Amino acid sequence: MVYVQLDEKQRILRVEQEPFTSMTKTLPQDNPDVQAWLASHALNNRLIDLQRSDLEMVRVLEDLVTVLVDRGVIRYTDLPEAARRKLHVRAEARATLDGLSGLLGDADERIP
């Protein structure tokens, strides 16, 4: 059995293994609605993880472009105009954040 919270149309809002204050009923774990909710919830969590990873990859790609330009492997002007604009905007934002680091505290306390 699992503990669930249902909305006014009897749609599942939350499923837990343990009782919780806003639960409205219990259902068997193999209930089709519970299984559908769990599958949807798992998919949503994977999408969130992928989105987080995408944000991390953006930073990796920015750094990769910087290294390639610094080493002379490519020229900044070899990149399409749209890519140069986006990199420039992000570089300015990162520089601004670095300039504000003294206001935010020690480097160890900064958000990466």
C-alpha positions as CSV (number, residue, x, y, z in Angstrom):
1,M,0.0,0.0,0.0
2,V,1.0,3.6,-0.7
3,Y,-0.3,6.8,0.7
4,V,-1.7,9.3,-1.8
5,Q,-3.1,12.8,-1.9
6,L,-5.9,13.3,-4.4
7,D,-7.3,16.5,-5.8
8,E,-11.0,17.3,-6.1
9,K,-11.2,15.3,-9.3
10,Q,-9.6,12.3,-7.7
11,R,-6.3,12.8,-9.6
12,I,-3.1,11.8,-7.8
13,L,-1.1,14.8,-6.6
14,R,1.4,12.9,-4.4
15,V,2.5,9.4,-3.6
16,E,4.5,8.4,-0.5
17,Q,5.6,5.1,1.2
18,E,4.8,6.6,4.6
19,P,1.7,8.4,5.8
20,F,1.8,12.2,5.5
21,T,-0.4,15.0,6.8
22,S,-2.2,15.9,3.5
23,M,-2.8,12.3,2.4
24,T,-6.3,11.5,1.4
25,K,-6.3,7.7,1.1
26,T,-4.2,4.6,0.6
27,L,-4.0,2.6,-2.6
28,P,-2.3,-0.6,-3.6
29,Q,1.1,0.0,-5.2
30,D,0.0,-1.9,-8.4
31,N,-3.0,0.4,-8.9
32,P,-2.8,1.7,-12.5
33,D,-3.2,5.3,-11.4
34,V,-0.4,5.0,-8.9
35,Q,1.8,3.2,-11.5
36,A,1.1,6.0,-14.1
37,W,1.9,8.7,-11.5
38,L,5.1,7.0,-10.5
39,A,6.2,6.6,-14.1
40,S,5.4,10.3,-14.8
41,H,7.2,11.4,-11.7
42,A,10.3,9.3,-12.6
43,L,10.3,10.8,-16.2
44,N,10.0,14.3,-14.8
45,N,13.0,13.7,-12.4
46,R,15.1,12.4,-15.4
47,L,14.2,15.5,-17.4
48,I,15.2,17.7,-14.5
49,D,18.5,15.9,-14.2
50,L,19.1,16.3,-17.9
51,Q,18.3,20.0,-17.8
52,R,20.7,20.4,-14.9
53,S,23.4,18.6,-16.9
54,D,22.7,20.8,-19.9
55,L,23.4,23.9,-17.8
56,E,26.7,22.3,-16.7
57,M,27.6,21.4,-20.3
58,V,27.1,25.1,-21.4
59,R,29.9,26.1,-19.0
60,V,32.1,23.3,-20.2
61,L,31.6,24.4,-23.9
62,E,32.3,28.0,-23.0
63,D,35.5,27.0,-21.4
64,L,36.4,24.7,-24.3
65,V,35.9,27.5,-26.8
66,T,38.1,29.8,-24.6
67,V,40.9,27.1,-24.5
68,L,40.7,26.5,-28.3
69,V,40.9,30.3,-29.0
70,D,43.7,30.8,-26.5
71,R,45.8,28.0,-28.0
72,G,45.2,29.3,-31.5
73,V,43.3,26.2,-32.7
74,I,40.4,28.3,-33.8
75,R,39.8,32.0,-34.0
76,Y,36.9,33.7,-32.3
77,T,35.8,35.1,-35.6
78,D,35.5,31.5,-37.0
79,L,32.4,31.1,-34.9
80,P,29.0,32.1,-36.3
81,E,27.9,35.6,-35.3
82,A,25.1,34.3,-33.2
83,A,27.5,32.0,-31.2
84,R,29.9,34.9,-30.7
85,R,27.1,37.1,-29.4
86,K,25.9,34.5,-26.9
87,L,29.5,33.8,-25.7
88,H,30.1,37.5,-25.3
89,V,26.9,38.1,-23.3
90,R,27.8,35.1,-21.0
91,A,31.4,36.3,-20.7
92,E,30.2,39.7,-19.6
93,A,27.8,38.1,-17.1
94,R,30.5,35.9,-15.7
95,A,32.9,38.9,-15.4
96,T,30.2,40.9,-13.6
97,L,29.7,38.1,-11.1
98,D,33.4,37.7,-10.6
99,G,33.6,41.5,-9.9
100,L,30.8,41.1,-7.3
101,S,32.5,38.2,-5.5
102,G,33.8,40.5,-2.8
103,L,30.3,41.5,-2.0
104,L,29.2,37.9,-1.9
105,G,31.8,36.7,0.6
106,D,34.8,34.4,0.3
107,A,35.4,32.4,-2.9
108,D,34.5,29.3,-1.0
109,E,31.0,30.6,-0.3
110,R,30.2,31.6,-3.9
111,I,27.7,29.7,-6.0
112,P,29.5,27.9,-8.8
